[in-house]
Amino acid sequence: MKLIYKFVSLFFLGAILATSCSKDELDIAALTDFPPGILSISPADNSKVVKGDFDVVVKFVDGTISPLASGSVKLKDAGGAELATASKTMTGTADSIVIDGASFNASSLGEGTYNIEVTVTDSKGQSQTRQTTFEISNLPFAANHDNMYLAGGFNGWGADVMTLVAPNTWEIKEVNLQGGEWKIKNCENWCDEDWGDPGCDGIMDSNMGAGGNGNTNCGFTGLVNIRFNDQTLAYTVEPAVLYAKNVESLYLLGTFNTFQGNQYRFNLIADNTWQLNEVLMRGGDAFRFAEMPDFMGQNFGDNDGDGIAEAFGSNIVIPAGEGAAYYSITFNDRTLDYEVNYLFAASIGLIGSATPGGWDNDTDMADVGGGNFELTVDLIDGEAKFRANDSWDVNWGGADFPSGSATRNGANIPVTAGRYKVTFNPLTGEYRFEAQSAITSVGIIGSATPGDWGAETTMRSLGNDEYSIVIGLADGEAKFRANNDWAINWGAADFPSGTGAQNGPNIPVTAGIYYVTFNAATGAYTFAPATLGLIGSATPGGWDNDTDMTPTGVVGEVRLTGVSLGAGEAKFRANDAWDWNWGAGDFPTGTGVSNGANIPVAAGTYTVTFNVNTGAYSFE
């Protein structure tokens, strides 16, 4: 620390001498005179230590003008009883106090919470105090949590146990993520923290941050070992078996991802053999293999179209006229042989007597990645099957309910009435009908909404699982959720329309006033720009034509400036229709409610302001 402060002092001194003609001298003393600091405390605040012997170590720092003078450290149990204390006369700019574990029989202390109280004073009498808390646990190593679990589509978002193998380091071995989404959590039933890495940058995001987090979806398949550090939040995913390879990594780059990005990452499944389980491509799509997601390193194409790639060769092209479909791809980085294998059409639906469309119309499922399709739907007693591309050419069925393994042209699945989250993987045939709580309400929530992430805004039920709202939104993110709870929620990466998946990513939102619709059965949503107007006998258009209002830039607020109104009545409404309108019995200010009373208006020229989120209005 002393070297740092000297460097800063000399830097500023040089700058002043070089740029100033003043004869005033630089106050070097002021730059090196500051209160004493507590550099570190071990065990650290809110940390866990392993039951056994440990020392209490506190390090102090100070400036050169008012160096350290004295310090004290006390160790107490949760009840406040003092277990150990140490005081020390100190000098200089750096010093420490150590309480040896043997002096307070550290190894005999029981599991539980303990406190450390620290005080330090410098030669000018300036002081600082700090109190910290730590826990003695029965874990084999120090860690911030008692348990850790892995959850994802591969295990139905269950809880596979991770093991603490080093300080703060949790591990699970030989797990197959199946190329799908996953998270790490610290309790089995999502009761506390969980972590995800939607950016695939190797550092997890906590759900405690603003806006929560997203699922990890980096395309990992095959048996892998996963390690997670609950202090730094860094994680690694490594093959459980090491294979020979001639490239460091492999990515598929093409017109479908503008020839960049890590979305389509291959997994090394055998010596020199790379596999990508699933990619959506269409006729005319071009692609190539690349060692890095940004074309650094080697890349490969096929000059002859013979299934053998050449380094820096021509793009490989899906034949024109082919419909959208999912393919698996293998590549050998030694022989340069590759295979592109058709899997199934891009559309998967649920059909049958138990479904809303009967045996005539599919209820489309949402592609949630990793080969998994998903749908939340109300079903009746009956039967169902899965099929591709709204056709019986490719269909799957099974005899078991609520879960099983479907086969091509298999039996009809017997279904018991209820609301279900239905998941299906056409690659493996695995399916699941997971019972859901009855949906009594749906709301929109997120940083873009009036309630931020703390309070949802309830949408209006239109029947048949349809919900809508007229709302002002800010730049930010949003999700839909049911019953004012996170147990059932929908999200996707698309805006202004898309199909939300259960526990999907946050929806990116651009600021504006929108008519938002959402279908809780299919997940389909739209954010359509909405207009707001003033209508009524007092307005220029009477009760026949709205006088449109203009957004002010304040979220949800619109305004009319210099409008001449007659004596009469008025209301606010959206999209020139009565589906959404607001009124109240107060004038010149008030709070409009949906389908409220007509607003009594006195004749005059006004600036009229209305906020669709709060209902507040004024005629000034």
Summary of the structure (lengths in Angstrom):
residues: 620
radius of gyration: 32.2
end to end distance: 61.7
largest distance: 95.0
contacts: 1990
relative contact order: 0.06
helix: 6%
strand: 48%
